[in-house]
């Protein structure tokens, strides 16, 4: 077995049915509620719109990436080692700082890279849950690529179709602090957005039908969950404005799923879960996530100090935009580390 790969069965949870139910309650229920309630109360205030993203500082969002320093060493060596810690430190120092510098040099290309990077990362984050929690048997290499394309595109592309003005405005908050502008792009034109919606819809249906064709009889429940989740996310990102929808998705869907995954790499967490000692398991994960979360907040605080004149008093959107630039600098090394863990756990075979 190579340095990059290990037995995939070692990563599967003991009670996937119970865990699948937990993830559905934490992820499905808030998004269903959001899709039902938002059209009845829209438009919402800036406070409500940005609240989930602001909450992500401590509520699952930032902490889910803060566990990289223990997650990669455990994936590589089954324990936290100096080698693993050194790798994580070097990746964050080189990739994070280098990418952050790009925002000063070429802010608009840096923002486009952030969207593409998030598209891939949020798509890849679904593969482990589909395979090791839901029990999907149809994830060959091609299906993995298609699943990443669809699952990552739901939060990144679908909002462009239904909320082009909001999408453009948020993109503007990414680049404005660094002197960049978005300008007029044909991608925001109605005809182009319609073509994108139709094309992405066809890709979505094709991906799901291909999964059904590859599904063994014992895996139909996983495929039905895949269909249900995909349909739910389509609806949410079509009817709920991007900032609010993405904020809730980031905290309660993507981040929770990743926390479950990396928490399971810790033998003491696994033992606590098997013994139904949930406070102990959750507390251990939270304790390990706390120091890097504080460090990340300090980094983002430094970013605000470097560009203070660009944030107008009371401009929540501008402040959140700059916060997300800081998140972007952390996302690049985080994605590299998660991809490495994917390979160790037998994904992307």
Secondary structure as the mmCIF struct_conf table of DSSP 4:
data_model
#
loop_
_struct_conf.conf_type_id
_struct_conf.id
_struct_conf.beg_label_comp_id
_struct_conf.beg_label_asym_id
_struct_conf.beg_label_seq_id
_struct_conf.end_label_comp_id
_struct_conf.end_label_asym_id
_struct_conf.end_label_seq_id
TURN_TY1_P TURN_TY1_P1 UNK A 3 UNK A 4
HELX_RH_3T_P HELX_RH_3T_P1 UNK A 8 UNK A 11
BEND BEND1 UNK A 12 UNK A 12
TURN_TY1_P TURN_TY1_P2 UNK A 14 UNK A 15
HELX_RH_AL_P HELX_RH_AL_P1 UNK A 16 UNK A 41
BEND BEND2 UNK A 43 UNK A 43
HELX_RH_AL_P HELX_RH_AL_P2 UNK A 46 UNK A 55
TURN_TY1_P TURN_TY1_P3 UNK A 56 UNK A 58
BEND BEND3 UNK A 59 UNK A 60
HELX_RH_AL_P HELX_RH_AL_P3 UNK A 61 UNK A 66
TURN_TY1_P TURN_TY1_P4 UNK A 67 UNK A 67
HELX_RH_AL_P HELX_RH_AL_P4 UNK A 68 UNK A 77
BEND BEND4 UNK A 78 UNK A 79
HELX_RH_AL_P HELX_RH_AL_P5 UNK A 82 UNK A 91
HELX_RH_PI_P HELX_RH_PI_P1 UNK A 92 UNK A 96
HELX_RH_AL_P HELX_RH_AL_P6 UNK A 97 UNK A 105
HELX_RH_AL_P HELX_RH_AL_P7 UNK A 107 UNK A 128
HELX_RH_PI_P HELX_RH_PI_P2 UNK A 129 UNK A 133
BEND BEND5 UNK A 134 UNK A 134
BEND BEND6 UNK A 137 UNK A 137
HELX_RH_AL_P HELX_RH_AL_P8 UNK A 141 UNK A 156
TURN_TY1_P TURN_TY1_P5 UNK A 157 UNK A 157
HELX_RH_AL_P HELX_RH_AL_P9 UNK A 158 UNK A 162
HELX_RH_AL_P HELX_RH_AL_P10 UNK A 164 UNK A 176
TURN_TY1_P TURN_TY1_P6 UNK A 177 UNK A 179
HELX_RH_3T_P HELX_RH_3T_P2 UNK A 186 UNK A 188
BEND BEND7 UNK A 189 UNK A 189
HELX_RH_AL_P HELX_RH_AL_P11 UNK A 190 UNK A 214
HELX_RH_3T_P HELX_RH_3T_P3 UNK A 217 UNK A 219
HELX_RH_AL_P HELX_RH_AL_P12 UNK A 220 UNK A 239
BEND BEND8 UNK A 240 UNK A 240
HELX_RH_AL_P HELX_RH_AL_P13 UNK A 242 UNK A 249
HELX_RH_PI_P HELX_RH_PI_P3 UNK A 250 UNK A 255
HELX_RH_AL_P HELX_RH_AL_P14 UNK A 256 UNK A 263
TURN_TY1_P TURN_TY1_P7 UNK A 264 UNK A 265
BEND BEND9 UNK A 266 UNK A 266
HELX_RH_AL_P HELX_RH_AL_P15 UNK A 267 UNK A 274
TURN_TY1_P TURN_TY1_P8 UNK A 275 UNK A 276
HELX_RH_AL_P HELX_RH_AL_P16 UNK A 278 UNK A 306
TURN_TY1_P TURN_TY1_P9 UNK A 307 UNK A 307
HELX_RH_3T_P HELX_RH_3T_P4 UNK A 308 UNK A 310
BEND BEND10 UNK A 311 UNK A 311
TURN_TY1_P TURN_TY1_P10 UNK A 313 UNK A 314
HELX_RH_AL_P HELX_RH_AL_P17 UNK A 316 UNK A 344
TURN_TY1_P TURN_TY1_P11 UNK A 345 UNK A 346
#
